[in-house]
Amino acid sequence: MLEYDSEDLFSSVNDHHGVGDVWLIPLKFLDDDARAIHLGAVAALSVGEGQREFVGDPLRMMLLGMEEDSRVPYVIESGGLAVGVLTLQYGAAGLAGWSDDDSAWLLRGFLIESASQGRGLGTKAARAAVEEARKLTARLDGDQAGVVLSVNERNPAGQAAYRKAGFLDSGRYLGGSSGPQRIMYRAFE
C-alpha cells in the first residue's frame, strides 16, 4: 500500500509565465470526505468529443485508478478548481509501447478539460507528473528512471505540450486501439 507524509502530499509547478499554479491532488492519499469532493469536481469536467475518443470518461478513469494497486490517480487543479486528471502507473510501461514494463512510470488518462485548454496547464501538469513519479519511485524504492506515455499522432497539441514539458519522442507505437501513437519519454533529473 502506498503511503505519504502530509508534507509530500501535493506536487505543484509554477513557472511564473502567467498561467498560474498547477497542483496534483493524489486521490488515494485523501480521506473519504476530501476524495468525494474531488471526485465530484472530476464528474463536472467538460471533455470535448475529440478528447473523449482518446481519454474516455475522467470520473471512470479516477474510479478505476482507485481500485488498482499499481495506479495512482490525480486530480489536476489550477486556481482552486479541478481542470483535469491523470494517472501514474507502475509495472505497465509496455502499454505505451515501451520496451519493458518496469523501467518507467506510465502516464495515462491525462486530460485537461476543454474549457481550460490552451493556457499551458497541460505542460505544467506533465512536468508535475514527472516530479511526482520521481517522488513515488524514491518512496517505493523503485527502479523507474522516468515517465513514458503514448499520444495519438492525430493530437499535435498534446505532442507539443509534452515536448514543452521535456518529453522526447521515442518512436512510433501501433498497439493502441485509437490508431498510431508517438511514444514519449522523460527521464528523472
C-alpha positions as CSV (number, residue, x, y, z in Angstrom):
1,M,0.0,0.0,0.0
2,L,1.3,3.4,-0.9
3,E,1.7,5.9,2.0
4,Y,2.6,9.5,2.0
5,D,3.8,12.0,4.6
6,S,1.5,15.0,4.7
7,E,4.3,17.4,3.7
8,D,4.8,15.4,0.5
9,L,1.1,15.1,-0.3
10,F,0.7,17.6,-3.1
11,S,3.0,18.3,-6.1
12,S,2.8,21.7,-7.7
13,V,4.5,23.6,-10.6
14,N,4.6,27.3,-11.2
15,D,6.9,28.7,-13.8
16,H,5.7,32.3,-13.4
17,H,4.7,32.7,-17.1
18,G,1.3,34.0,-16.2
19,V,-0.6,30.7,-16.3
20,G,-0.8,30.1,-12.6
21,D,-0.1,27.2,-10.3
22,V,-0.9,23.6,-11.2
23,W,-1.4,21.2,-8.3
24,L,-1.6,17.4,-8.5
25,I,-4.0,16.0,-5.8
26,P,-3.5,12.3,-5.2
27,L,-6.9,10.7,-4.6
28,K,-5.5,7.6,-2.9
29,F,-4.0,9.7,-0.1
30,L,-7.0,11.7,0.8
31,D,-9.6,11.0,3.5
32,D,-13.1,9.8,2.3
33,D,-14.7,13.2,2.5
34,A,-11.9,15.1,0.6
35,R,-11.9,12.3,-2.0
36,A,-15.6,12.6,-2.5
37,I,-15.3,16.4,-3.0
38,H,-12.6,16.0,-5.6
39,L,-14.4,13.2,-7.4
40,G,-17.5,15.5,-7.6
41,A,-15.3,18.1,-9.3
42,V,-14.0,15.5,-11.7
43,A,-17.5,14.5,-12.7
44,A,-18.2,18.1,-13.7
45,L,-15.2,18.4,-16.1
46,S,-16.0,19.2,-19.7
47,V,-14.5,16.8,-22.2
48,G,-14.7,17.6,-25.9
49,E,-15.8,14.9,-28.3
50,G,-12.4,14.8,-29.9
51,Q,-10.8,14.2,-26.4
52,R,-13.3,11.6,-25.3
53,E,-12.1,9.2,-28.2
54,F,-8.6,9.2,-26.7
55,V,-9.1,9.5,-22.9
56,G,-12.6,8.3,-22.1
57,D,-14.6,9.5,-19.1
58,P,-12.5,11.2,-16.4
59,L,-14.6,10.1,-13.5
60,R,-14.4,6.4,-14.6
61,M,-10.7,6.7,-15.0
62,M,-10.3,8.0,-11.5
63,L,-12.5,5.3,-10.0
64,L,-10.6,2.6,-11.9
65,G,-7.4,4.1,-10.6
66,M,-8.6,3.9,-7.0
67,E,-9.3,0.1,-7.4
68,E,-5.9,-1.0,-8.8
69,D,-2.9,-1.0,-6.5
70,S,-0.4,-0.1,-9.3
71,R,-2.3,3.1,-10.3
72,V,-2.1,6.5,-8.5
73,P,-4.9,8.8,-9.8
74,Y,-4.6,12.6,-9.5
75,V,-6.9,15.5,-10.0
76,I,-5.2,18.4,-11.6
77,E,-6.1,21.8,-10.0
78,S,-5.4,25.3,-11.0
79,G,-6.7,28.4,-9.3
80,G,-8.5,26.2,-6.8
81,L,-10.6,24.4,-9.5
82,A,-10.3,21.0,-11.0
83,V,-9.1,21.3,-14.6
84,G,-8.1,17.8,-15.4
85,V,-6.9,14.3,-14.4
86,L,-4.0,12.0,-14.8
87,T,-2.9,8.6,-13.6
88,L,0.6,7.3,-12.9
89,Q,1.0,3.5,-13.0
90,Y,4.0,1.3,-12.3
91,G,4.6,-2.0,-13.9
92,A,2.7,-1.1,-17.1
93,A,5.0,1.0,-19.3
94,G,4.7,-1.6,-22.1
95,L,1.1,-0.4,-22.6
96,A,2.6,2.7,-24.2
97,G,4.9,0.8,-26.4
98,W,7.9,1.0,-24.1
99,S,10.4,-1.9,-24.3
100,D,9.6,-3.1,-20.8
101,D,7.0,-2.6,-18.0
102,D,9.2,-1.7,-15.1
103,S,11.9,0.9,-16.0
104,A,9.4,3.8,-16.3
105,W,6.2,5.0,-14.9
106,L,3.3,5.1,-17.3
107,L,1.4,8.4,-17.6
108,R,-2.1,7.6,-18.7
109,G,-5.6,9.0,-18.8
110,F,-4.2,12.5,-18.9
111,L,-6.5,15.3,-19.9
112,I,-7.1,18.9,-19.4
113,E,-10.8,19.8,-19.7
114,S,-11.8,21.6,-22.9
115,A,-12.6,24.9,-21.1
116,S,-9.0,25.1,-19.7
117,Q,-7.0,24.1,-22.7
118,G,-4.6,26.5,-24.4
119,R,-3.3,28.0,-21.2
120,G,-0.2,25.9,-20.7
121,L,-1.8,23.8,-17.9
122,G,-1.1,20.5,-19.7
123,T,2.6,21.2,-20.0
124,K,2.8,22.2,-16.3
125,A,0.8,19.2,-15.2
126,A,3.1,16.9,-17.2
127,R,6.1,18.4,-15.5
128,A,4.5,18.0,-12.1
129,A,3.6,14.3,-13.0
130,V,7.3,13.6,-13.7
131,E,8.3,15.1,-10.3
132,E,5.5,13.1,-8.6
133,A,6.7,9.9,-10.3
134,R,10.3,10.6,-9.1
135,K,9.0,11.0,-5.5
136,L,6.9,7.8,-5.7
137,T,10.0,5.9,-7.1
138,A,12.0,7.1,-4.1
139,R,9.3,6.3,-1.6
140,L,8.7,2.8,-3.0
141,D,12.4,2.1,-3.5
142,G,11.6,1.5,-7.2
143,D,13.9,1.2,-10.2
144,Q,12.0,3.5,-12.5
145,A,14.2,6.1,-14.3
146,G,11.5,8.3,-15.8
147,V,8.0,8.5,-17.2
148,V,6.6,7.2,-20.5
149,L,3.4,7.9,-22.3
150,S,1.8,7.4,-25.7
151,V,0.0,10.2,-27.5
152,N,-2.1,9.8,-30.6
153,E,-0.4,11.0,-33.8
154,R,-3.6,12.9,-34.6
155,N,-3.1,15.0,-31.4
156,P,-0.3,17.5,-32.4
157,A,-1.3,19.9,-29.5
158,G,-0.8,17.1,-27.0
159,Q,2.6,16.2,-28.5
160,A,3.6,19.8,-28.4
161,A,2.6,20.1,-24.7
162,Y,4.6,17.0,-23.8
163,R,7.7,18.3,-25.7
164,K,7.5,21.6,-23.8
165,A,7.4,19.5,-20.6
166,G,10.7,17.9,-21.6
167,F,9.4,14.6,-23.1
168,L,11.3,13.2,-26.0
169,D,9.8,11.4,-28.9
170,S,11.0,7.8,-28.7
171,G,9.3,6.3,-31.8
172,R,6.0,5.0,-33.1
173,Y,3.6,2.6,-31.4
174,L,0.9,0.8,-33.3
175,G,-0.6,-1.2,-30.4
176,G,-3.2,1.3,-29.3
177,S,-6.9,0.9,-30.1
178,S,-7.2,4.5,-31.4
179,G,-4.6,4.5,-34.1
180,P,-0.9,5.2,-34.4
181,Q,0.8,6.7,-31.3
182,R,4.0,8.5,-30.5
183,I,5.9,7.1,-27.6
184,M,7.3,10.0,-25.4
185,Y,9.7,9.7,-22.5
186,R,11.2,11.9,-19.9
187,A,14.0,10.8,-17.6
188,F,14.1,12.0,-14.0
189,E,16.5,14.8,-13.3
